Amino acid sequence: MANLLTKRVVYYLLTALIAITFILPLAWAVVNSIAPNSATSQSDGYGLGNYGALAVYGEGLTTYLSNSVILTFVAVAACLIAATMAGYAIARFTFAGKGLMFVLVLSILMVPYAALLIPLVVWMSELGLDNTLVGVGFVLALFQLPFGTFVMRNAFESIPSELEEAAKLDGCGTFATFMRVMVPSVKAPMVTVGLFVFLNAWNDFMVPLYLLGPQNAPLPLAMVNMRQQVMGVIDYGLTTAGVVVLAIPAVILFLALQKYYIKGLISGAVKG
């Protein structure tokens, strides 16, 4: 009994320590975003002056946010469509080289991020898609596609084949069976993939840095220029206000969908 109590105390202490480690930087950013800042209108006491300066910075906060929304929406939609169809094909169809294809898809997960970026920059330029939000959204979707295909393939394999056979006996073709029976059965894994792609695309910095100009910059890229240095001093008030605005949509979406995210992640991990 004493050993069990000791284990629980250690477990809760470690959990609390990990939670504080992750929450503390965000809390620090929130406090500094409303702290006095001589470089903005928030020069006396705590308030929202840094956010007011952020709203009119550069091209304007709404421009940077709308660029982030468009880029992230394209990435999530493209990755979800491609990963769902690829996962279904690998899980349900029989064709030559299926196993090798799946191994190749998974092997991309092992390739360093930067190793794929340079060839993609060249190809995007040749296709005329560089410096476009839609083109960069496709690139971000491509980076997340191996993980999405892996989760969706495992999700489709967990569905009993009798369900698919019953739909075909009722007259459904392959595409109708896929859309009406199979896709509704894997909503939780789709939410997992969508949320994973959203978090990575929303916060991504390197791909927009290489492929987008200042007029199409999303918020993470615009934040680099917010570090207005005067005599070597960084404007932490304006920068942390940008960090808080960037974090709010991701935190709200994750809290709203966390039960589907965990459920889908577990269903994808059971099979393998």
Secondary structure, 3 states (H helix, E strand, C coil): CHHHHHHHHHHHHHHHHHHHHHHHHHHHHHHHHCCCCCCCCCCCCCCCHHHHHHHCCCCCHHHHHHHHHHHHHHHHHHHHHHHHHHHHHHHHCCCCCHHHHHHHHHHHHHCCHHHHHHHHHHHHHHCCCCCCHHHHHHHHHHHHHHHHHHHHHHHHHCCCHHHHHHHHHCCCCHHHHHHHHHHHHCHHHHHHHHHHHHHHHHHCCHHHHHHCCHHHCCHHHHHHHCCCCECCECCHHHHHHHHHHHHHHHHHHHHHHHHHHHHHHHHHHHCC
